[in-house]
Amino acid sequence: MLVVENTQQSTVTGRRILALILADYHGPVAIRLRDGELAIGNGNAPCTAVFRQSSILRT
């Protein structure tokens, strides 16, 4: 269960980081995390960035 908790915590942390980075951006973009869930935006955005590795947000 520790792996699941770490994965969930990474997802929560990733969402917070992205929300801070994009706080003042109001354009049509979506951000999808490695779990497949949208962190920012919606599915019909013309541009979607996908973070497949959580380490991207740690460096």
N, C-alpha and C positions, 0 to 999 in steps of 0.2 A: 504493500500500500504506500510505502514511502515514495516510490517512483511516481505514482499517480498524484500524490500531494505535491511533489516537486514540479511536475508538469503543470498542474493547475496553478501553482504559485508563479511559475514562469509566465504563463499566459496572462495572469492578472497584472504582473509587473510589466510585461510587454505592452499591454493595453494602456497602462498609466504613462509609460514613457512616450508612446506614440501620441497620446492625447496631449501631453505637454508640448511635444515638438510641433504638433499641428494645431495648437489652440487658436491661433489667429488666422489660420488658413480656412477659407470658406469655398474653395473650388470643388469641382465634381471628381473626387478621387476616393478610392476605397483601399483599405489596407487589410489584407488577409494574413492571419497567423498560421503557423504550421499545423495547427489542429483543424484548419479548414474554416474556422469561424471568422467573421468579419470583425475587426477591431475598431475600424473607423469606416464611415460611409455606408453605401448600400450596394446591392448586387447589380444595379443597372448603371453604375458609374462608368464613364468612358475610359477611365484609367484605373487599373487595380495593381497595386504593388503586393507581392507575395513574399513573406519572410518564411522560408522553409526551415531555417535553423535559428533557434533562440539565441545562439552565440552572437549573431549579428547585432543584437541590441545590447550586448555586454561589452563589446570592444570599444 
